[in-house]
Amino acid sequence: MSRIGKQPVVVPDGVSVDISKGNLKVKGPKGTLDCACPEKITVKQEDGKLIIERADDDKPTRALHGLIRSLLNNMVTGVSKGFQRELEIVGVGYRAQVQGQRITFALGYSKPVEFDMPEGITAKVDQKQTRLTLEGIDKQQIGQVAANIRALRPPDSYKGKGVRYAGEYIKFKAGKAGKK
């Protein structure tokens, strides 16, 4: 048995799960998410918990067992609490401004970089305009948008300037003076 797949997913109050053949739909106070379910994986709802079972023990089915359980757990958490991801902008003159669904970055290029936010994701910037917070209900989408923003100017390994995840550790290289 998959250690992750055999654990039930607890469904909190205010969240409803619709299980139809081949499709799972989770509805909560923050929104609605849906996911396709493979044929060999079955999902049952008992006593406010979702139980994920697999039909056989071949390798692809075992891999999907834990995956579907994790996706369902992320969907339930997303529609009830939501997810957020923080990014830090490091560098002299580097900053971000939010205007509706568009973020304008000053990242040391000759022109400002504009980034359009996808539907379902909101962004906030702090007073110093160097800390960006992304919020939404879909964990995969939040992670992808954060990775796309980080790719605009990844942190360099000499001074650390660029866009990085909050709490990300950057291993610095020694410059010319450090070479002996």
N, C-alpha and C positions, 0 to 999 in steps of 0.2 A: 504494500500500500504506500502511496505517496504520503510523506509526512505532512505536507501542506494540504494536499487534496482531501485527506480524511477529516480535517478540522471543519466543523460547520461554520457558516457565515451567519452572524447574529444580525437580524433585521430590526433596527430601532423603530420606535413608534413614529408614525407619520410617513413611513416609507412603505410603498407597496411594490411587490414583485409580480410581474405577469410572465408566467412560463408557458410558452406555446411551442409547438414542434419546431425545433431548429432556431428559435429566437428567444432571447431573454430581454425583458424590458423592466427597468427600475425607475420608479417615479417617486420623487420626494419634494420637500419644500423648496429646494434650490433649482430643481429642473428634472429633466428626463434623459436617461441614457439607455441605449440598447446595444446588444451584442449578439452575434451569431454563435450558436452552440453546435459543436460537431455531433454527428450521429451516434457515436459510441459513448458519449457522455450524457448522463441523465441528471437532472436537477429536480429535487423534491423539496417542498416547503412543509415543515413540521414544527409546530409550537414556536413560531417566530424565528425559526432558524432555517437556513438553506443547506441541504445536504447534497453533496456532489458525489456521484458514483460513476464507475466506468464499467463497460460491458465485458472487456477481456483484459489480459495482461500483456499484450504485445507492446513493444517499445514506444511507438508513436502515441498510442492511447494513454500510456502511463505519463508521457510528457504533457499531453493535453489536460490530464486530470488536475495537476497542480496549477497549470496555467489558467484554466477556466475558473478555478476557485479564487485565485489571486485577482483576476479581472472582475469577478463578481464582488469581491470584497472592496476593491477600489471603486466600483460603481456605487455600492451602497454607501461607502464613506463620502464619496463625492456629492451625491444628491442630498445627504443629510448635513455634513459639515463643510464640504468643499475643500479644495487644495490651494496652497499658495507656494510660490517659489520666489526667492529674493535674489537679486543680482546687484553687485557693487560695481561702480564705475570709478576706476582709479586713474589719475593722471591730471596734470595741470591743464585746466580749461576743458576737461572732459565732463560732459553733463548730458542730461536728458530732460525733455519737456513732453508732457502728455497733452494732446489736443484732441479730445473725443476718442476715436478709435485709431489714432495715428500717434506714433512716438517719433520725435525729432531728436537725433543724437548729434552732439558735437564731439567727435572722436579723433581729432587731430588731422582729418583729411581736409582738402581744400574747400569742400562744400559739406553742408550738413547732410547726415544720412537719415532718410525717412523710412519708418517701418510701420506697415499697416497691420493692425492686430486682427486676428481671425475672430469670427463670431463666437461668443461664449467666453471670451477671456477679457478681463479688465486689468488695467495697469494703473498704478499709483506711484508717484515720485515724492520723496521726502523734501524738506525745506532746502537742503543743500544741493538738491538735484543730482545726487551721486548714488542714491540707493533706490532701486526700482523693484516694486513688488507686483507680481503677476498673480491673479486669482481666477479660479474657475472650478468647474465640477469634473472635468475630464483630466485625469492624471497624465495620461499619455500626451494629450494636446498641450498641457502646461509645460511638460518637459521638453517637447519638441520646439515650442515657441521660445523657451528659455535658451535652448541650444542654438536656435537661429539667431537670436539677439547676441549671444556670446560670440558667434562666428563673425559678427560685424567687425570686431576688433578683439581677438583673443589676447589674453595677457601675455606680454613678452617675458622671456626668461632672464632678462638682465635687470630691468627696473620694475617689472610687474605692472606696467601701464596697460590698460585695456578694460574689457568687461569680463568679470568673473562671477561665479556663483558665490553667495554669501557663505563665508567659512571655508572656501576652497583654499587649499594649501598650494602655493607656487614655490617650486624649488628653483632658487636663483643660481645663475652661472656666475663665475668670476669673470670680471672684465679683463682688459689688456693688462692692468696693473696686477691682477691676481696670477698672471701666468709667469712661471719661473722655470 
